[in-house]
Amino acid sequence: MADNATQRAITRLEARTEALAKVVESCRKIMLVARLAIAGGAVWIGLTIAGVVAFMPFGLVAAICAIIGGIVAYGSNASTARQSQAEMRAAEAERSALIDAMTLKQVVRPQLLH
């Protein structure tokens, strides 16, 4: 592969890695919101059972939906994050292999006389 083509491939892999990093960060944020939904639903049900909050059918259904939805959202985004991290590692390994295969020139600094 020519050096110019190698540089383009490296640039493409770096862009792919950055895009995957954004996906992973987005998944982490959604996973946090999902955990909050699960906790909120569980707290609401607990407060209803303890009698702190008056029993409301709509509130109970909303709490159950929050728990189920949170579990689904968390699981889906955890899976996506794992897949994206695996793709990132593969892209970084490919980038590293391309860099190692390049014939790089050593830059020699001229000595400066003061």
C-alpha positions in Angstrom: 0.0 0.0 0.0 1.4 3.4 -0.9 2.2 5.8 1.9 -0.6 8.2 0.8 -3.1 5.3 0.7 -1.9 4.2 4.1 -2.3 7.7 5.5 -5.9 7.9 4.2 -6.6 4.5 5.7 -5.2 5.6 9.1 -7.3 8.8 8.9 -10.4 6.8 8.1 -9.7 4.5 11.0 -9.2 7.4 13.4 -12.5 8.9 12.3 -14.2 5.6 12.8 -12.7 5.3 16.3 -13.9 8.8 17.2 -17.4 8.0 15.9 -17.5 4.8 17.9 -16.3 6.7 21.0 -19.3 9.0 20.6 -21.6 6.0 20.4 -20.2 4.5 23.5 -20.6 7.8 25.4 -24.1 8.2 24.2 -24.9 4.6 25.4 -23.4 5.4 28.8 -25.7 8.4 29.2 -28.7 6.4 28.2 -27.7 3.6 30.6 -27.5 6.2 33.4 -31.0 7.4 32.6 -32.2 3.8 32.4 -30.8 3.1 35.9 -32.5 6.2 37.2 -35.8 5.0 35.7 -35.4 1.6 37.3 -34.6 3.1 40.7 -37.4 5.7 40.4 -40.0 3.0 39.6 -38.7 0.8 42.4 -38.8 3.6 44.9 -42.4 4.6 43.8 -43.5 1.0 44.3 -41.8 0.8 47.6 -43.4 4.0 48.8 -46.8 2.8 47.7 -46.4 -0.5 49.5 -45.1 1.3 52.7 -48.2 3.5 52.6 -46.2 6.8 52.2 -47.8 7.5 48.9 -51.5 6.9 48.3 -52.3 4.0 46.0 -52.9 5.2 42.5 -53.4 2.7 39.7 -51.8 5.0 37.1 -48.8 5.6 39.4 -48.3 1.9 39.9 -48.5 1.2 36.2 -46.1 4.1 35.4 -43.7 2.7 38.0 -43.8 -0.8 36.5 -43.4 0.7 33.0 -40.4 2.7 34.2 -38.8 -0.4 35.6 -39.4 -2.6 32.5 -38.4 0.2 30.1 -35.3 0.9 32.1 -34.3 -2.7 32.0 -34.8 -2.9 28.3 -33.0 0.4 27.6 -30.1 -0.5 29.8 -29.7 -4.0 28.3 -29.9 -2.7 24.7 -27.4 0.1 25.2 -25.1 -2.1 27.2 -25.0 -4.5 24.3 -24.4 -1.7 21.8 -21.6 -0.2 24.0 -19.9 -3.6 24.2 -20.1 -4.0 20.4 -18.8 -0.5 19.8 -15.9 -1.0 22.2 -15.0 -4.2 20.4 -15.1 -2.4 17.0 -12.9 0.4 18.5 -10.3 -2.1 19.7 -10.3 -3.7 16.2 -9.9 -0.3 14.5 -7.2 0.7 16.8 -5.3 -2.6 16.2 -5.7 -2.1 12.5 -4.4 1.5 12.7 -1.5 0.4 14.8 -0.6 -2.4 12.3 -0.7 0.1 9.5 1.5 2.5 11.3 4.0 -0.3 12.2 4.1 -1.4 8.5 5.0 2.1 7.3 8.5 3.0 6.5 9.0 6.1 8.7 11.9 8.5 8.3 13.7 9.5 11.4 13.7 13.2 11.9 17.1 14.5 13.0 17.2 17.9 14.7 20.0 20.1 13.7 22.2 21.2 16.6 21.7 24.9 17.4 24.7 26.9 18.4 24.1 29.7 20.7 
